[in-house]
Amino acid sequence: MAQHEKLKDQTGIDIYFCDPQSPWQRGSNENTNGLLRQYFPKGTDLSQHGRDELDAVAYTLNSRPRKTLGWKTPAEALDEIIE
């Protein structure tokens, strides 16, 4: 989220960050971390993986329906916001 201010300016959406040392505020983030660990165990050096492999994992996770999004995929939910 290094460019969160740019994202906010371009989309008009509010960006929120959790308080430090408060993992209970980060449910979706923690869940996503768990999903990523299925592909890349903790401590994995991501520089050892090519762009195509990283993009494939991102596509797989972003194509997975989420209960919190009414069983839409993150990509579908984002498309609705952008339209």
Secondary structure, DSSP 8 states (H G I E B T S, - for coil): -TTHHHHHHHH--------TT-GGG-HHHHHHHHHHHTTS-TT--GGGS-HHHHHHHHHHHHTS-BGGGTTB-HHHHHHHHH-
